Amino acid sequence: MDGIALHITLESATGRIVTLARTSDRRLLIDAARAALLEAAQRATEFAEDDPFLGEIQRGEVRRLQKAMELAIPELRVTAGVM
């Protein structure tokens, strides 16, 4: 997919978000996507410890996020799923 990029942003105390840098490096995009999916899966596990119902909802969100990322970054399809 053309036009996909990784942005490094800074959020000010007032909530304004400023982009500090942008890169389209595929290796960095893949690594960042994997990290984001792993963090989302970890959050889902934490939710499930407190509330199994909310945990299942979060796991569904992780699956949805993974599908969207795989569409945007096809290289993610060759790796094992997070959830």
HELIX and SHEET records of a PDB file:
HELIX    1   1 ARG A   26  ASP A   50  1                                  25    
HELIX    2   2 PRO A   52  ALA A   72  1                                  21    
HELIX    3   3 PRO A   74  VAL A   78  5                                   5    
SHEET    1   A 2 LEU A   6  GLU A  11  0                                        
SHEET    2   A 2 ILE A  17  THR A  23 -1                                        
END                                                                             
